[in-house]
Amino acid sequence: MLIGFWQMCEEVNEQLGRKLSKEEFKFLKWMYACYLHENQEKIMKNVQNHNHL
């Protein structure tokens, strides 16, 4: 299940007990982009495998 970026930010803020710094926010944004890309690749592979059945 994909989670939203703002939900992830809120969870990290809660875990840290503070708001993210600008650099931490940029890093989290980059990590989220990687997360989305990986999930998109998995979905595409599943679609391709399903089409071959």
C-alpha positions as CSV (number, residue, x, y, z in Angstrom):
1,M,0.0,0.0,0.0
2,L,1.3,3.4,-0.9
3,I,1.3,6.1,1.7
4,G,1.1,9.8,1.0
5,F,4.1,12.1,1.3
6,W,2.4,14.4,3.9
7,Q,1.4,11.4,5.9
8,M,5.0,10.2,5.9
9,C,6.2,13.6,6.9
10,E,3.8,13.7,9.8
11,E,4.9,10.3,11.0
12,V,8.6,11.2,10.9
13,N,7.9,14.5,12.7
14,E,6.1,12.5,15.4
15,Q,8.9,9.9,15.7
16,L,11.5,12.7,16.0
17,G,9.4,14.8,18.3
18,R,10.1,17.9,16.2
19,K,9.6,19.3,12.7
20,L,12.0,18.3,10.0
21,S,14.8,20.7,9.0
22,K,14.9,21.9,5.4
23,E,17.7,19.4,4.5
24,E,15.8,16.5,6.2
25,F,12.7,17.5,4.3
26,K,14.6,17.5,1.0
27,F,16.1,14.1,1.8
28,L,12.6,12.7,2.8
29,K,11.2,14.0,-0.5
30,W,14.0,12.3,-2.4
31,M,13.4,9.0,-0.5
32,Y,9.7,9.2,-1.3
33,A,10.4,9.7,-5.0
34,C,12.5,6.5,-4.9
35,Y,9.7,4.7,-3.0
36,L,7.2,5.7,-5.6
37,H,9.5,4.7,-8.5
38,E,10.1,1.2,-6.9
39,N,6.4,0.6,-6.4
40,Q,5.7,1.7,-10.0
41,E,8.2,-0.8,-11.3
42,K,6.6,-3.6,-9.2
43,I,3.2,-2.7,-10.5
44,M,4.4,-2.7,-14.1
45,K,6.0,-6.1,-13.6
46,N,2.8,-7.5,-12.2
47,V,0.8,-6.2,-15.1
48,Q,3.3,-7.7,-17.6
49,N,3.2,-11.0,-15.8
50,H,-0.6,-11.0,-15.8
51,N,-0.7,-10.2,-19.5
52,H,1.4,-13.3,-20.2
53,L,-1.0,-15.6,-18.6
